[in-house]
């Protein structure tokens, strides 16, 4: 049994009449504090507790000393407590029946069509640009054949168009809207085209994150609309156990056609052991890299960049007020140079919490994570009260919670279209009187 939806036929002028209702249930692990603690908190503790000798496996020195470990823990706890305060009394697990009026349903349909068109237009522009730059079927075949350097060559010959191909990032919101409409209105499944295009990016451009951004709303909405004692509902309850296995399988699939092409001739480790060690390295070395950044930024008095890189990469800002750079280099080039000289460029994630400390100082870093944590908690609480805009925000921006070990997703340029779309929808979504909506039913 899945989410129950009820459709009511009404006259065309009855915009405020209830058109349909559906039930939303949230599992305990969807609460921001739990999601954060289970992944980012656990990985941070592993990074802190690992002996220095273990980092040799990833060919990096251990920069996470006692003092920086203490700062990291303080910032982690600040964010965690802020999410708890923001969520308030929202129950860890519960359900709510959401009523959708005729006007709201019409709004959701229009928003879905607009974002779908924008996303597909972004992909069309990207494809046209790639073809004009000389990308051919032979380049794609080379990737499938696992030729060394094939992905790097393909990416170099089909660079995105700043400000235009960014439209592809409206995709996650379009997918979430499509799934919601499918459940409450019996709409089509055109949004699967966007998932297929994201899978293409993941396979041929090594953009695993693009696929995660596209698939995660689908998974979360399936979890939020599962009811009763079905197999799907049972699977959702044990998701924190199943998810790491699925993440490992996804990572292994793409690494097999990427890094393993090179390393299979250099290591004696079997693929399963090698890829497990590499996956662990992606997360644990990010905390170590952020500690390196604290050391590297001392005394250079540069403008904050890595904690808010989406701001500097915004087309208008980049053109009119470019970042001043760091020690005579463009910021990303400076970081690549730091990694090459002091760590392992293959593990290039900047981290998040200690990056804010390096660039803002402890006071503003604490304020930053208080604001972000409160925002996450408040959005979750509003979802539990039946807000569809909050539901969109949770399902499309939840990826930021999962990636906090590696970087601050919400301040990256790729997140801006998602933030913009969800914010505009929240501000313009037609309201419904509270008396029309069924009360929440805590479990």
ZIDAQUI-V395901 format. One record per residue. N is the residue number from 0. RES is the residue in one letter. PHI is phi in whole degrees, -180 to 180 (* if undefined). BURIAL is # if it has 16 or more other C-alpha atoms within 10 Angstrom, else .. Layout:
# ZIDAQUI-V395901
n=N res=RES phi=PHI burial=BURIAL
n=N res=RES phi=PHI burial=BURIAL
This chain:
# ZIDAQUI-V395901
n=0 res=X phi=* burial=.
n=1 res=X phi=-110 burial=#
n=2 res=X phi=-55 burial=#
n=3 res=X phi=-84 burial=.
n=4 res=X phi=-123 burial=#
n=5 res=X phi=-124 burial=.
n=6 res=X phi=-104 burial=.
n=7 res=X phi=-120 burial=.
n=8 res=X phi=-81 burial=.
n=9 res=X phi=-137 burial=.
n=10 res=X phi=-70 burial=.
n=11 res=X phi=-65 burial=.
n=12 res=X phi=-94 burial=.
n=13 res=X phi=-88 burial=.
n=14 res=X phi=-62 burial=.
n=15 res=X phi=-93 burial=#
n=16 res=X phi=-74 burial=#
n=17 res=X phi=-74 burial=#
n=18 res=X phi=-90 burial=#
n=19 res=X phi=-163 burial=#
n=20 res=X phi=-132 burial=#
n=21 res=X phi=-150 burial=#
n=22 res=X phi=-100 burial=#
n=23 res=X phi=-116 burial=#
n=24 res=X phi=-126 burial=#
n=25 res=X phi=-119 burial=#
n=26 res=X phi=-76 burial=#
n=27 res=X phi=-60 burial=#
n=28 res=X phi=-76 burial=#
n=29 res=X phi=-80 burial=#
n=30 res=X phi=-61 burial=#
n=31 res=X phi=-53 burial=#
n=32 res=X phi=-63 burial=#
n=33 res=X phi=-70 burial=#
n=34 res=X phi=-59 burial=#
n=35 res=X phi=-68 burial=#
n=36 res=X phi=-66 burial=#
n=37 res=X phi=-66 burial=.
n=38 res=X phi=-104 burial=#
n=39 res=X phi=-64 burial=#
n=40 res=X phi=-61 burial=#
n=41 res=X phi=-65 burial=.
n=42 res=X phi=-66 burial=#
n=43 res=X phi=-65 burial=#
n=44 res=X phi=-64 burial=.
n=45 res=X phi=-64 burial=.
n=46 res=X phi=-62 burial=#
n=47 res=X phi=-69 burial=#
n=48 res=X phi=-86 burial=.
n=49 res=X phi=-64 burial=.
n=50 res=X phi=-68 burial=.
n=51 res=X phi=-58 burial=#
n=52 res=X phi=-62 burial=.
n=53 res=X phi=-70 burial=.
n=54 res=X phi=-67 burial=#
n=55 res=X phi=-61 burial=.
n=56 res=X phi=-59 burial=.
n=57 res=X phi=-103 burial=#
n=58 res=X phi=60 burial=.
n=59 res=X phi=-137 burial=#
n=60 res=X phi=-73 burial=#
n=61 res=X phi=-94 burial=#
n=62 res=X phi=-101 burial=#
n=63 res=X phi=-86 burial=#
n=64 res=X phi=-82 burial=.
n=65 res=X phi=-62 burial=.
n=66 res=X phi=-63 burial=.
n=67 res=X phi=-71 burial=#
n=68 res=X phi=-64 burial=#
n=69 res=X phi=-65 burial=.
n=70 res=X phi=-61 burial=.
n=71 res=X phi=-59 burial=#
n=72 res=X phi=-62 burial=#
n=73 res=X phi=-61 burial=.
n=74 res=X phi=-69 burial=#
n=75 res=X phi=-60 burial=#
n=76 res=X phi=-66 burial=#
n=77 res=X phi=-61 burial=#
n=78 res=X phi=-64 burial=#
n=79 res=X phi=-61 burial=#
n=80 res=X phi=-64 burial=#
n=81 res=X phi=-66 burial=#
n=82 res=X phi=-65 burial=#
n=83 res=X phi=-66 burial=#
n=84 res=X phi=-65 burial=#
n=85 res=X phi=-63 burial=#
n=86 res=X phi=-72 burial=#
n=87 res=X phi=59 burial=.
n=88 res=X phi=-93 burial=.
n=89 res=X phi=-59 burial=#
n=90 res=X phi=-68 burial=#
n=91 res=X phi=-64 burial=#
n=92 res=X phi=-141 burial=#
n=93 res=X phi=-175 burial=#
n=94 res=X phi=-149 burial=#
n=95 res=X phi=-148 burial=#
n=96 res=X phi=-98 burial=#
n=97 res=X phi=-102 burial=#
n=98 res=X phi=-97 burial=#
n=99 res=X phi=-119 burial=#
n=100 res=X phi=-81 burial=#
n=101 res=X phi=-59 burial=#
n=102 res=X phi=-65 burial=#
n=103 res=X phi=-66 burial=#
n=104 res=X phi=-63 burial=#
n=105 res=X phi=-64 burial=.
n=106 res=X phi=-62 burial=.
n=107 res=X phi=-64 burial=#
n=108 res=X phi=-63 burial=.
n=109 res=X phi=-66 burial=.
n=110 res=X phi=-63 burial=#
n=111 res=X phi=-63 burial=#
n=112 res=X phi=-62 burial=#
n=113 res=X phi=-63 burial=.
n=114 res=X phi=-69 burial=#
n=115 res=X phi=-64 burial=#
n=116 res=X phi=-63 burial=#
n=117 res=X phi=-61 burial=#
n=118 res=X phi=-65 burial=#
n=119 res=X phi=-66 burial=#
n=120 res=X phi=-64 burial=#
n=121 res=X phi=-60 burial=#
n=122 res=X phi=-67 burial=#
n=123 res=X phi=-64 burial=.
n=124 res=X phi=-63 burial=#
n=125 res=X phi=-64 burial=#
n=126 res=X phi=-63 burial=#
n=127 res=X phi=-62 burial=.
n=128 res=X phi=-64 burial=#
n=129 res=X phi=-63 burial=#
n=130 res=X phi=-65 burial=.
n=131 res=X phi=-67 burial=.
n=132 res=X phi=-89 burial=.
n=133 res=X phi=101 burial=.
n=134 res=X phi=-70 burial=#
n=135 res=X phi=-132 burial=.
n=136 res=X phi=-60 burial=.
n=137 res=X phi=-62 burial=.
n=138 res=X phi=-66 burial=#
n=139 res=X phi=-68 burial=#
n=140 res=X phi=-61 burial=.
n=141 res=X phi=-62 burial=#
n=142 res=X phi=-67 burial=#
n=143 res=X phi=-64 burial=.
n=144 res=X phi=-81 burial=.
n=145 res=X phi=62 burial=#
n=146 res=X phi=-72 burial=.
n=147 res=X phi=-63 burial=#
n=148 res=X phi=82 burial=.
n=149 res=X phi=-65 burial=#
n=150 res=X phi=-68 burial=#
n=151 res=X phi=-61 burial=.
n=152 res=X phi=-66 burial=.
n=153 res=X phi=-64 burial=#
n=154 res=X phi=-66 burial=.
n=155 res=X phi=-67 burial=.
n=156 res=X phi=-95 burial=#
n=157 res=X phi=-146 burial=#
n=158 res=X phi=-72 burial=.
n=159 res=X phi=-63 burial=#
n=160 res=X phi=-95 burial=.
n=161 res=X phi=-55 burial=.
n=162 res=X phi=86 burial=.
n=163 res=X phi=-111 burial=#
n=164 res=X phi=-69 burial=#
n=165 res=X phi=-61 burial=#
n=166 res=X phi=-58 burial=#
n=167 res=X phi=-60 burial=#
n=168 res=X phi=-79 burial=#
n=169 res=X phi=-75 burial=#
n=170 res=X phi=-53 burial=#
n=171 res=X phi=-57 burial=#
n=172 res=X phi=-71 burial=#
n=173 res=X phi=-61 burial=#
n=174 res=X phi=-64 burial=#
n=175 res=X phi=-61 burial=#
n=176 res=X phi=-63 burial=#
n=177 res=X phi=-61 burial=#
n=178 res=X phi=-66 burial=#
n=179 res=X phi=-61 burial=#
n=180 res=X phi=-65 burial=#
n=181 res=X phi=-61 burial=.
n=182 res=X phi=-79 burial=#
n=183 res=X phi=-103 burial=#
n=184 res=X phi=-133 burial=#
n=185 res=X phi=67 burial=.
n=186 res=X phi=-71 burial=.
n=187 res=X phi=-80 burial=.
n=188 res=X phi=-120 burial=.
n=189 res=X phi=-62 burial=.
n=190 res=X phi=-61 burial=#
n=191 res=X phi=-66 burial=#
n=192 res=X phi=-61 burial=.
n=193 res=X phi=-65 burial=#
n=194 res=X phi=-66 burial=#
n=195 res=X phi=-64 burial=.
n=196 res=X phi=-67 burial=#
n=197 res=X phi=-66 burial=#
n=198 res=X phi=-64 burial=#
n=199 res=X phi=-61 burial=#
n=200 res=X phi=-61 burial=#
n=201 res=X phi=-66 burial=#
n=202 res=X phi=-76 burial=#
n=203 res=X phi=-97 burial=#
n=204 res=X phi=-118 burial=#
n=205 res=X phi=57 burial=#
n=206 res=X phi=-100 burial=.
n=207 res=X phi=-59 burial=#
n=208 res=X phi=-62 burial=.
n=209 res=X phi=-61 burial=#
n=210 res=X phi=-70 burial=#
n=211 res=X phi=-62 burial=#
n=212 res=X phi=-59 burial=#
n=213 res=X phi=-81 burial=#
n=214 res=X phi=-84 burial=#
n=215 res=X phi=-59 burial=#
n=216 res=X phi=-58 burial=#
n=217 res=X phi=-62 burial=#
n=218 res=X phi=-66 burial=.
n=219 res=X phi=-66 burial=#
n=220 res=X phi=-69 burial=#
n=221 res=X phi=-64 burial=#
n=222 res=X phi=-69 burial=#
n=223 res=X phi=-73 burial=#
n=224 res=X phi=-109 burial=#
n=225 res=X phi=-80 burial=#
n=226 res=X phi=-130 burial=#
n=227 res=X phi=75 burial=.
n=228 res=X phi=-111 burial=.
n=229 res=X phi=-79 burial=.
n=230 res=X phi=-63 burial=.
n=231 res=X phi=-65 burial=.
n=232 res=X phi=-64 burial=#
n=233 res=X phi=-66 burial=.
n=234 res=X phi=-65 burial=.
n=235 res=X phi=-63 burial=#
n=236 res=X phi=-65 burial=.
n=237 res=X phi=-105 burial=.
n=238 res=X phi=-55 burial=#
n=239 res=X phi=-60 burial=.
n=240 res=X phi=-86 burial=.
n=241 res=X phi=-76 burial=.
n=242 res=X phi=-57 burial=.
n=243 res=X phi=-60 burial=.
n=244 res=X phi=-66 burial=.
n=245 res=X phi=-66 burial=.
n=246 res=X phi=-63 burial=.
n=247 res=X phi=-62 burial=.
n=248 res=X phi=-64 burial=.
n=249 res=X phi=-65 burial=.
n=250 res=X phi=-62 burial=#
n=251 res=X phi=-63 burial=#
n=252 res=X phi=-59 burial=.
n=253 res=X phi=-81 burial=#
n=254 res=X phi=-68 burial=#
n=255 res=X phi=-61 burial=#
n=256 res=X phi=-98 burial=#
n=257 res=X phi=-119 burial=#
n=258 res=X phi=-69 burial=#
n=259 res=X phi=-63 burial=#
n=260 res=X phi=-56 burial=.
n=261 res=X phi=-88 burial=.
n=262 res=X phi=-79 burial=.
n=263 res=X phi=-63 burial=.
n=264 res=X phi=-95 burial=.
n=265 res=X phi=-117 burial=.
n=266 res=X phi=-119 burial=.
n=267 res=X phi=-95 burial=.
n=268 res=X phi=-73 burial=.
n=269 res=X phi=-66 burial=.
n=270 res=X phi=-56 burial=#
n=271 res=X phi=-60 burial=.
n=272 res=X phi=-71 burial=.
n=273 res=X phi=-63 burial=#
n=274 res=X phi=-71 burial=#
n=275 res=X phi=-66 burial=.
n=276 res=X phi=-65 burial=.
n=277 res=X phi=-70 burial=#
n=278 res=X phi=-63 burial=.
n=279 res=X phi=-61 burial=.
n=280 res=X phi=-66 burial=#
n=281 res=X phi=-59 burial=#
n=282 res=X phi=-90 burial=#
n=283 res=X phi=-72 burial=#
n=284 res=X phi=-70 burial=#
n=285 res=X phi=-66 burial=#
n=286 res=X phi=-66 burial=#
n=287 res=X phi=-66 burial=#
n=288 res=X phi=-64 burial=#
n=289 res=X phi=-67 burial=#
n=290 res=X phi=-67 burial=#
n=291 res=X phi=-61 burial=#
n=292 res=X phi=-64 burial=#
n=293 res=X phi=-59 burial=#
n=294 res=X phi=-66 burial=.
n=295 res=X phi=-73 burial=.
n=296 res=X phi=-92 burial=#
n=297 res=X phi=-63 burial=.
n=298 res=X phi=84 burial=.
n=299 res=X phi=-94 burial=.
n=300 res=X phi=53 burial=.
n=301 res=X phi=-95 burial=.
n=302 res=X phi=-66 burial=.
n=303 res=X phi=-57 burial=#
n=304 res=X phi=-131 burial=#
n=305 res=X phi=-71 burial=#
n=306 res=X phi=-77 burial=#
n=307 res=X phi=-139 burial=#
n=308 res=X phi=-64 burial=#
n=309 res=X phi=-61 burial=#
n=310 res=X phi=-64 burial=#
n=311 res=X phi=-71 burial=#
n=312 res=X phi=-90 burial=#
n=313 res=X phi=-64 burial=#
n=314 res=X phi=-50 burial=#
n=315 res=X phi=-66 burial=.
n=316 res=X phi=-65 burial=.
n=317 res=X phi=-60 burial=.
n=318 res=X phi=-83 burial=.
n=319 res=X phi=-97 burial=.
n=320 res=X phi=-141 burial=.
n=321 res=X phi=-67 burial=.
n=322 res=X phi=-63 burial=#
n=323 res=X phi=-74 burial=.
n=324 res=X phi=87 burial=#
n=325 res=X phi=-137 burial=#
n=326 res=X phi=53 burial=.
n=327 res=X phi=81 burial=.
n=328 res=X phi=-120 burial=.
n=329 res=X phi=-63 burial=.
n=330 res=X phi=-55 burial=#
n=331 res=X phi=-68 burial=.
n=332 res=X phi=-67 burial=.
n=333 res=X phi=-61 burial=.
n=334 res=X phi=-66 burial=#
n=335 res=X phi=-61 burial=#
n=336 res=X phi=-68 burial=.
n=337 res=X phi=-62 burial=#
n=338 res=X phi=-64 burial=#
n=339 res=X phi=-63 burial=.
n=340 res=X phi=-86 burial=.
n=341 res=X phi=-126 burial=#
n=342 res=X phi=-149 burial=#
n=343 res=X phi=-123 burial=#
n=344 res=X phi=-59 burial=#
n=345 res=X phi=-69 burial=.
n=346 res=X phi=-104 burial=#
n=347 res=X phi=-104 burial=#
n=348 res=X phi=-64 burial=#
n=349 res=X phi=-82 burial=#
n=350 res=X phi=84 burial=#
n=351 res=X phi=-138 burial=#
n=352 res=X phi=-67 burial=#
n=353 res=X phi=-72 burial=#
n=354 res=X phi=-66 burial=#
n=355 res=X phi=-64 burial=#
n=356 res=X phi=-66 burial=#
n=357 res=X phi=-64 burial=#
n=358 res=X phi=-98 burial=#
n=359 res=X phi=-106 burial=#
n=360 res=X phi=88 burial=.
n=361 res=X phi=-66 burial=#
n=362 res=X phi=-65 burial=.
n=363 res=X phi=-72 burial=.
n=364 res=X phi=-64 burial=#
n=365 res=X phi=-62 burial=#
n=366 res=X phi=-63 burial=.
n=367 res=X phi=-58 burial=#
n=368 res=X phi=-76 burial=#
n=369 res=X phi=-65 burial=#
n=370 res=X phi=-63 burial=#
n=371 res=X phi=-65 burial=.
n=372 res=X phi=-65 burial=#
n=373 res=X phi=-61 burial=#
n=374 res=X phi=-62 burial=#
n=375 res=X phi=-60 burial=#
n=376 res=X phi=-66 burial=#
n=377 res=X phi=-65 burial=#
n=378 res=X phi=-62 burial=#
n=379 res=X phi=-62 burial=#
n=380 res=X phi=-61 burial=#
n=381 res=X phi=-66 burial=#
n=382 res=X phi=-62 burial=#
n=383 res=X phi=-68 burial=#
n=384 res=X phi=-95 burial=#
n=385 res=X phi=97 burial=#
n=386 res=X phi=-86 burial=#
n=387 res=X phi=-69 burial=#
n=388 res=X phi=-57 burial=#
n=389 res=X phi=-67 burial=#
n=390 res=X phi=-61 burial=#
n=391 res=X phi=-62 burial=#
n=392 res=X phi=-64 burial=#
n=393 res=X phi=-62 burial=#
n=394 res=X phi=-74 burial=#
n=395 res=X phi=-95 burial=#
n=396 res=X phi=-105 burial=#
n=397 res=X phi=-61 burial=#
n=398 res=X phi=-58 burial=#
n=399 res=X phi=-63 burial=#
n=400 res=X phi=-66 burial=#
n=401 res=X phi=-71 burial=#
n=402 res=X phi=-103 burial=#
n=403 res=X phi=-61 burial=#
n=404 res=X phi=-64 burial=#
n=405 res=X phi=-93 burial=#
n=406 res=X phi=-170 burial=#
n=407 res=X phi=-92 burial=#
n=408 res=X phi=-60 burial=#
n=409 res=X phi=-67 burial=#
n=410 res=X phi=-103 burial=#
n=411 res=X phi=-87 burial=#
n=412 res=X phi=-60 burial=#
n=413 res=X phi=-68 burial=#
n=414 res=X phi=-86 burial=#
n=415 res=X phi=-59 burial=#
n=416 res=X phi=-60 burial=#
n=417 res=X phi=-66 burial=#
n=418 res=X phi=-61 burial=#
n=419 res=X phi=-64 burial=.
n=420 res=X phi=-64 burial=#
n=421 res=X phi=-68 burial=#
n=422 res=X phi=-67 burial=#
n=423 res=X phi=-65 burial=.
n=424 res=X phi=-63 burial=#
n=425 res=X phi=-63 burial=#
n=426 res=X phi=-78 burial=.
n=427 res=X phi=-110 burial=.
n=428 res=X phi=-65 burial=#
n=429 res=X phi=-60 burial=#
n=430 res=X phi=-85 burial=.
n=431 res=X phi=-131 burial=#
n=432 res=X phi=-63 burial=.
n=433 res=X phi=-58 burial=.
n=434 res=X phi=-67 burial=.
n=435 res=X phi=-80 burial=.
n=436 res=X phi=-100 burial=#
n=437 res=X phi=-68 burial=.
n=438 res=X phi=-71 burial=.
n=439 res=X phi=-67 burial=#
n=440 res=X phi=-122 burial=.
n=441 res=X phi=-62 burial=.
n=442 res=X phi=-94 burial=.
